[in-house]
Amino acid sequence: MGRALRLAGTVAESIVDGPGIRYVIFTQGCPHRCPGCHNPETHDFTGGYAVEIGRLLAEIRRSPLVAGVTFSGGEPFAQAEALLPLAEALRADGRHLMAFTGYTFEELMEGGEETRALLSTLDLLVDGPFVQEQRSLTLRFRGSKNQRVLDVPQSLAAGTPVWAEGYR
């Protein structure tokens, strides 16, 4: 696992970035640049810092409380090739995986092989760009009403987006 990811930062134990106690990885770089973005400091692809995937995996495995990992950003799918080995190792460990993306599920399905492979490792996906005019503080794990919380295995099996139970 000699590959490196470009990160804006991490949070070792979060209860607001997905179900349960999670390790959150904020990737650096985002092509969407949504007005009103919660993490505008993550937009610059040259910002942040590089971290070796093996080091990150070891850090995640050290915490007995962390049941899941969330990929946020920035745009995690902009680093799909580098993120994929980490996601596969975490999946092998039995971790729940979730990602936030400015792309829609449909756009990810039309993406490259690494994009679809990374998508296939996930349990939940919050998809779609943040739309400031649809902002709501009452939505669970999403910032605007256009975004969806999808059950990825069911969506892949159906070939169409399927809302995760309890998130609509």
Stockholm file with secondary structure:
# STOCKHOLM 1.0

chainA/1-168         MGRALRLAGTVAESIVDGPGIRYVIFTQGCPHRCPGCHNPETHDFTGGYAVEIGRLLAEIRRSPLVAGVTFSGGEPFAQAEALLPLAEALRADGRHLMAFTGYTFEELMEGGEETRALLSTLDLLVDGPFVQEQRSLTLRFRGSKNQRVLDVPQSLAAGTPVWAEGYR
#=GR chainA/1-168 SS CCCEEEEEEEEEEESSSSSSSEEEEEESCCSCCCTTCSCGGGCCTTCSEEEEHHHHHHHHHHCTTCCEEEEESSCGGGGHHHHHHHHHHHHHTTCEEEEECSSCHHHHHTSCHHHHHHHHTCSEEEESCCCGGGBCSSSTTCSBTTCEEEEHHHHHHHTSCCBCTTCC
#=GC SS_cons         CCCEEEEEEEEEEESSSSSSSEEEEEESCCSCCCTTCSCGGGCCTTCSEEEEHHHHHHHHHHCTTCCEEEEESSCGGGGHHHHHHHHHHHHHTTCEEEEECSSCHHHHHTSCHHHHHHHHTCSEEEESCCCGGGBCSSSTTCSBTTCEEEEHHHHHHHTSCCBCTTCC
//
